[in-house]
Amino acid sequence: MAGGDGDDGSGNTTTKTAPADYDAIRDMTRNADCIVFDCDGVLVDVSSSYHRAIQQTVVYMTDRIASTLAIPDMPAHRTVSRHTVERFKNTGLFNDETDVSCAITLAAVMPHLAGGCTYESAIDAAIKDSRPDGIASVIRCMRDNAAMSRVAELIDHPSPDRKGLLCRVFDEKFYGSEMYVKRGGRPLLGNEEGYIRCDDVIVTGAVMEALSGRFGKSISMVTGRGLQAARYTLEPVMGWFDLGNSAFLEDEPREHAKPNPERLDDCIRGMGCRRAIYVGDSAEDATMARNAESDIVFCGITGTGTNPDERRRILERAAGAKSRHFTLGSVLEIPKALNLEGQIQV
């Protein structure tokens, strides 16, 4: 299990990883016949990609709203901390980065239109008052205020097929204009390089080789990321994954989004497996694994958060006291934790 030592001043958190109870982990995973991964925060560190896309989407949207609604003296909200993003993520209700972008944009605008609050208190309220339907509940709270209702209409989120303004901006910021067009998008910005290039792959070929020795071809993904984005970033290791029994939820209807366990169950059954390990880093991941029909042990990854100790507590709470689960600092620790032949020292 990982514990946080604080911020090093650059936005990165220095950590020390406490020894995991490998004997207990090996005992609870002894009969697992497949392993399924989330992508972002597990296989890939997205703190320099998705986080930047969120921040720059908020900048664009607050600029656009101020201009369209003629709001004087409202600067674009140019600082979105990782801590703020993680506060939304930790609720287990905002798995999609566009939902987080929308909530932060609304909080940035609210003091200038609704009054009686600050950006910080608006963020607090959005998190505290959110309901199981996540961003829809945040937007619902705006309906009594005509000006904020107009903002919600302009943002147009959530929208079918990610065609609303905020989704279009976010996707072009993240993918870049060229890849966005290849995905079928209609470019709005026109010259974006795409923050996806800043993805930092954590998992290695050596780790995947060790896992294949235990699970064979029964290795897959259930991730909120789309298939094209996963291929782009994980190209060196994609050959180890059973893509036919993986789920790329950005490409699917919104009702399949985490923490809905349906697609996770589908993938496990599709591989012909009975007992799975699911590796994730969010409350949604833990909840999805807990609510699945399949027999699943949840492995929570803590080391890519700003506060690994807090992440561990959140994952354990979401997993539930009655479920089988454990936490590790990094995906790189999994071969060692499972006592695989040719284990990797990290």
Secondary structure, DSSP 8 states (H G I E B T S, - for coil): -EEEEEE-SSS-EEEEE----HHHHHHHTTT--EEEE--BTTTEE-TTTHHHHHHHHHHHHHHHHHHHTT-TT--------HHHHHHHHHTTS--SHHHHHHHHHHHHHHHHHT-S--HHHHHHHHHHH--TTTHHHHHHTTTTSHHHHHHHHHHT-S-GGG-SHHHHHHHHHHH-HHHHHHTT---SSS----GGGG-EE---HHHHHHHHHHHTT-EEEEESS-HHHHHHHHTTTGGGS-GGG-EEGGGS-GGG-TT--HHHHHHHHHTT-SEEEEEE-SHHHHHHHHH-SSEEEEEEE-TTSS-HHHHHHHHHHHH-TTS-EEEES-GGGHHHHTT-TT----
